[in-house]
């Protein structure tokens, strides 16, 4: 899980989940239920718990992910690269009805 908190609203929670993990899990829920990269870590139950209580941040976090450093996003252990993560974030922002 993330060792450095992001310096924006909800950054500590996003760090706990990991930005790429967050995008992967939201993508699985909203766009493609066959996408399972998020499920490759042992800490999924903990991350899902954080995910479920932070819904009010989802859109904001997706926008922040698009601004993130690719080198940092490429350090994920769930098999997604920065380019893929950002493409998924873009699709989510376009496809999901945000309040």
C-alpha positions as a Markdown table, in Angstrom:
| # | Residue | x | y | z |
|---|---|---|---|---|
| 1 | Unk | 0.0 | 0.0 | 0.0 |
| 2 | Unk | 1.0 | 3.6 | -0.5 |
| 3 | Unk | 3.8 | 4.9 | 1.8 |
| 4 | Unk | 3.4 | 8.6 | 1.0 |
| 5 | Unk | 0.2 | 10.5 | 1.4 |
| 6 | Unk | -1.0 | 12.5 | -1.6 |
| 7 | Unk | -1.2 | 16.2 | -0.8 |
| 8 | Unk | -4.8 | 16.8 | -1.7 |
| 9 | Unk | -8.2 | 16.1 | -0.3 |
| 10 | Unk | -8.5 | 12.5 | 0.7 |
| 11 | Unk | -4.9 | 11.9 | -0.1 |
| 12 | Unk | -4.2 | 9.7 | 2.9 |
| 13 | Unk | -7.1 | 7.4 | 2.0 |
| 14 | Unk | -6.0 | 7.2 | -1.6 |
| 15 | Unk | -2.5 | 6.4 | -0.5 |
| 16 | Unk | -3.8 | 3.6 | 1.6 |
| 17 | Unk | -5.5 | 2.1 | -1.4 |
| 18 | Unk | -3.0 | 3.1 | -4.0 |
| 19 | Unk | -4.0 | 5.3 | -6.9 |
| 20 | Unk | -3.7 | 2.6 | -9.6 |
| 21 | Unk | -5.5 | 0.1 | -7.4 |
| 22 | Unk | -8.3 | 2.6 | -6.9 |
| 23 | Unk | -8.7 | 3.2 | -10.7 |
| 24 | Unk | -8.5 | -0.5 | -11.4 |
| 25 | Unk | -11.2 | -1.3 | -8.8 |
| 26 | Unk | -13.5 | 1.5 | -9.9 |
| 27 | Unk | -13.1 | 0.5 | -13.5 |
| 28 | Unk | -14.0 | -3.1 | -12.6 |
| 29 | Unk | -17.2 | -1.8 | -10.8 |
| 30 | Unk | -18.3 | 0.7 | -13.4 |
| 31 | Unk | -17.1 | -0.4 | -16.8 |
| 32 | Unk | -15.7 | -3.9 | -17.1 |
| 33 | Unk | -16.5 | -6.6 | -14.5 |
| 34 | Unk | -13.9 | -8.9 | -16.1 |
| 35 | Unk | -11.1 | -6.5 | -15.3 |
| 36 | Unk | -9.4 | -8.1 | -12.2 |
| 37 | Unk | -5.9 | -6.5 | -11.8 |
| 38 | Unk | -7.1 | -5.0 | -8.5 |
| 39 | Unk | -7.6 | -8.5 | -7.1 |
| 40 | Unk | -3.9 | -9.4 | -7.2 |
| 41 | Unk | -3.0 | -8.0 | -3.8 |
| 42 | Unk | -3.4 | -9.6 | -0.5 |
| 43 | Unk | -4.7 | -6.4 | 1.1 |
| 44 | Unk | -7.9 | -6.2 | -1.0 |
| 45 | Unk | -10.3 | -6.4 | 1.9 |
| 46 | Unk | -8.7 | -3.5 | 3.6 |
| 47 | Unk | -8.5 | -1.5 | 0.4 |
| 48 | Unk | -12.1 | -2.2 | -0.4 |
| 49 | Unk | -13.1 | -1.0 | 3.0 |
| 50 | Unk | -11.4 | 2.3 | 2.4 |
| 51 | Unk | -12.9 | 2.5 | -1.1 |
| 52 | Unk | -16.4 | 2.0 | 0.1 |
| 53 | Unk | -16.3 | 4.8 | 2.6 |
| 54 | Unk | -14.7 | 7.4 | 0.3 |
| 55 | Unk | -17.2 | 7.6 | -2.6 |
| 56 | Unk | -17.4 | 11.4 | -2.4 |
| 57 | Unk | -13.8 | 11.6 | -3.6 |
| 58 | Unk | -14.0 | 9.3 | -6.7 |
| 59 | Unk | -14.4 | 11.9 | -9.4 |
| 60 | Unk | -11.9 | 14.3 | -7.7 |
| 61 | Unk | -9.3 | 11.5 | -7.4 |
| 62 | Unk | -9.7 | 10.4 | -11.0 |
| 63 | Unk | -8.9 | 14.0 | -12.0 |
| 64 | Unk | -5.8 | 14.0 | -9.8 |
| 65 | Unk | -4.7 | 10.6 | -11.2 |
| 66 | Unk | -4.6 | 12.2 | -14.7 |
| 67 | Unk | -2.1 | 14.8 | -13.3 |
| 68 | Unk | 0.2 | 12.2 | -11.6 |
| 69 | Unk | 3.7 | 11.5 | -12.4 |
| 70 | Unk | 4.0 | 8.5 | -14.8 |
| 71 | Unk | 7.1 | 7.2 | -13.1 |
| 72 | Unk | 5.3 | 6.9 | -9.8 |
| 73 | Unk | 2.2 | 5.3 | -11.3 |
| 74 | Unk | 4.5 | 2.8 | -13.0 |
| 75 | Unk | 5.7 | 1.4 | -9.7 |
| 76 | Unk | 2.4 | -0.5 | -9.1 |
| 77 | Unk | 2.4 | -4.2 | -8.5 |
| 78 | Unk | -0.9 | -4.9 | -10.1 |
| 79 | Unk | 0.3 | -5.1 | -13.7 |
| 80 | Unk | -0.9 | -1.8 | -15.0 |
| 81 | Unk | 1.3 | 1.0 | -16.4 |
| 82 | Unk | 0.7 | 4.7 | -16.1 |
| 83 | Unk | -0.7 | 5.0 | -19.6 |
| 84 | Unk | -3.2 | 2.3 | -19.0 |
| 85 | Unk | -4.2 | 3.7 | -15.6 |
| 86 | Unk | -4.8 | 7.2 | -17.0 |
| 87 | Unk | -6.8 | 5.8 | -20.0 |
| 88 | Unk | -9.0 | 3.9 | -17.5 |
| 89 | Unk | -9.4 | 7.1 | -15.5 |
| 90 | Unk | -10.4 | 9.1 | -18.6 |
| 91 | Unk | -13.0 | 6.4 | -19.5 |
| 92 | Unk | -14.4 | 6.5 | -16.0 |
| 93 | Unk | -14.7 | 10.3 | -16.0 |
| 94 | Unk | -16.5 | 10.2 | -19.4 |
| 95 | Unk | -18.8 | 7.1 | -18.8 |
| 96 | Unk | -19.9 | 7.5 | -15.2 |
| 97 | Unk | -22.8 | 9.8 | -14.2 |
| 98 | Unk | -21.3 | 12.0 | -11.5 |
| 99 | Unk | -23.4 | 14.0 | -9.1 |
